[in-house]
Amino acid sequence: MDADLQFIASRLSEEPFNLQLRVAEFGQREGRQLLQIANVVLSSIDSKILMSKEEEEESSYAASIVGGGAGSGDSNGNPSFVDANCLFDSEWAERVVRLLTILGYPPLITLQQHDDDDERQKQEWMNRLQSGERSVVYPILQYCLKSHERLQKRAYLSKFLLPVSLPAELSGDDEAQVLVQRYQVLQEEFKHVHKAHDSLQKEARSGSDLEKDIHQLERET
């Protein structure tokens, strides 16, 4: 557990969070304070999913997080981009569940069954999340911080690659079926374009690293 806390606190001190929390200081956070940190981390992966419609319309909160202008925090040690008015209610918990499901969070996926017992366990887990229990929040933070960049990409891709399910009343509608098939074709096209874009980005980064090495060698000779 100490190693986990060390990792989380260390990662939170880096970009884009810059919280500068010592391990002991972070270990004292609980309840709402801990949920604020979790909200920041999850929002840095995909802010839109975590925001209600009202928040999305009225607040620039998401942009301030993704922009990376974190800052060190206020006089109480809270990060300057924390939404102090965020309601950690059942609707927020549902949005977290939706995001973590997209991110493939293993403990939650295990609970995503359809029998009554698993539904009860899922509700208990959500209640503990809303309470800011460390045993629930710490593993979420560790999972998200360990693979932050990969999870950001996964959340981004999910907007375009999630399957479309037609409601029962449209299952026999020919026009709706044609639209679904067209959507699936566009999804395949998107996959190819995205892979090509990724390859170009990797080549560009490789060329940039090579240029830095050359400059470094020139300075040393």
N, C-alpha and C positions, 0 to 999 in steps of 0.2 A: 504493500500500500504506500509506503514512504517513497518508493521509486516512482510509483504512479503520480503521486502528488508533485514530486520533483519535476517530472516530465511536463505535467500540465502547467505548473507555475512558470517553468522555463519557456515553454512555447507561448504562453500568454504574454510574455515580456517582449516577444518578437513581433515583427510586422505580420499582419496589419493591426494587431491589437495594442501593443505597446503599454500594457497595463502595469509593468514594473512591480509585480507582486512577489514578495518573498514567500517561500514555502510555508513558513509558520503563519504568515498573514493570510495566505490563501486558505490554509487549513481551518482558519477561524470563520470563514465565510459559510453561511448556511441560510436556509430559507430563501427569502426574496433576494438577498444579495447574491446568493449562488445562482439563482434563476436568472438574474440580470446578466451574469457572465455567460451562462449557457445560451441565453437569447442572443447575445452578441456573437458568439461563436457560430451558432446555427444560422444567424442572419448573414454572416459573412460568406456562408456557402450558398444560401438562396434566401434573400430577404423577402421576396414577393410572397412566397408560400406562407411565411410566418406573419404577414401583415393582414389584418382585416381590411375589408373594402374601405372603411372609414379612415383607417390609418394610412392606407395607400394614397387616398385622395388628399388627406389633410397634412401629411407629414413628409418631410424630406429625410427622415430617419435612416431609411435604407441607403440612400445615396451617401450619407456621411460615413457609414460603416464601410461600404464597398470601396469608397474613395481612399480609405487608408489613413485619413487624417485623424488618427486616434487621440493623441495627446496623453498626458500623464494622469489626468483625473481631477476630481474636485477635492475639497477639503476633507471629505469623508472617505477618500480613497476609491471612490467610484469612477469608472472610466468616463471621460467627458462625453462620449457618444452613446452612453446608456440611455434608453428611453425610460425616464423615471416614472412615467405614467402608464407603462405597460401593465395590462391586467393579466395576471397569470391564472386565468380562469379555465373552465372546461373547453371553451372554444380555442384558446391558445394551445391547450394540451392536444386537442384534435389536430391542429395544424402541425404541431411538432411530430405527432404520430404519422401524419401524411408525409412530411419531409423525411423522417427517419426510415419510413418504409421505402421511399424512392432511393434512399442512400444505402439500402440493404443492411440496416443495423441488425446484427444477428439476434440479440435477445428479444427484440420486438418481432422479428420475422417468426420466431418460435411461437409467439403468442397469437400470430395472425391466423388462427384457425376459426372454424365456424361452430364448434360445439359450445354449449352453455358454460362448461367449466373453463374453457380458454377465454371466453368473453368476460367471465368474472375476473380471471387473473389479469386480463388486459385492463379492465376498469380499475382494479386495485393498483396496478402499475401506474396508470395515469393519475390516480389520486396521490400516490407517493411522489410522482413527478411534480404535480402542482404544489405540493408541500415543500419542495426543494430538498428532498432527502438525499444525502450525500451518496448513499448506496445506489441510487438511480442516476443522479446527475454526473458523478465522477466517470462512470464508464462511458456515458454519452460524450463527455468532453474528450476523454482519451481517444475514443474511436474517431471523432471528427478531427482532432488535432494531428493524429498520426498520419492521416491520408487526406489532408485538407485540400490540396490541389486536385487530387483525383476525384474527390467527392464534389468539388465545385464543377468539374467537367461533367460528372454523372448527373448532377442536378440540372445543368444546362441542357444536356442532351435529352433528358427526360421530357422536356417541354415539346420536343419534336418527335420522339420515338415511342412514347407510350401508346399502346394499342387503343383503338376506338371500339367501344362496345355499343351497339345499337340497342335502344329500348325495345322491349318485346313487341310493342305495337308497330314498330318499323321493320321488324325482322323479315317480313315478306314484301317490303316496299322495294321495287326494282330500282327506282331512282336513288334511294338511300344506299342500296348495295353498290351501285355504280360509283357514288361519291366515296364510299369506304375504300373501294378498290383503287380509285384515283389517289386517295390519301396514302394508301400503302405504297403505291408507285413513287409518290413524292418522297416518302420516308426513305426508300431505297436510294433515290437520287441524292437525298441529303447525306446519307451515310457515305457515299462515294466522294461527295464534295468535301465533307468534313475530314475524311481520311487524307485527301489530297492537301487540304489546308494544313493539317497537322504535320504532314511530311515537309511542306515548305517551311513551316515555322521551325522544325527541327534543323533543317539545312541552314536556315538563317542564323539560328543560335550557334550552330557548329562553326559557321563562317566567322561569326563575331568572336567566339572563343579563340579561334585560330589567329585572328587579327590581333587580339590582346596578347597572345603568346609571342607573336612576331615583335610587337612593340616592346614587350618586356625583354626579349632577347637583344633587341637593338640598344636598349638602355644599359644592358649589362655588358655589352661589348665595347 
